[in-house]
Amino acid sequence: MNSLQKRIATIEQRNKRVEQDKAWETSTTRKLVIATLTYMTIVLFFLAASLPRPFINSLVPTAGYVLSTLSLPYLKKWWMQRQ
């Protein structure tokens, strides 16, 4: 019986990790961190390339990322209903 309890405990720990990973993948915090890092990376690239208005122009790809994270859950739900 002891080995069965250990197996159950192992499965429960794994399930908890999977739930936490899923929560992180869909969290607003993760999306904001990625958007911020995207913006900063593009600003640095635009500055290095001497492109005009790097702080304003870097908003375009960052906004594209944010919009994609907002629309994907709806598209996923639509797609799953049709499968």
Secondary structure, DSSP 4 states (H G I P E B T S, - for coil): -HHHHHHHHHHHHHHHHHHHHHHHHT-HHHHHHHHHHHHHHHHHHHHHTT-S-HHHHTHHHHHHHHHHHHHHHHHHHHHHHH-
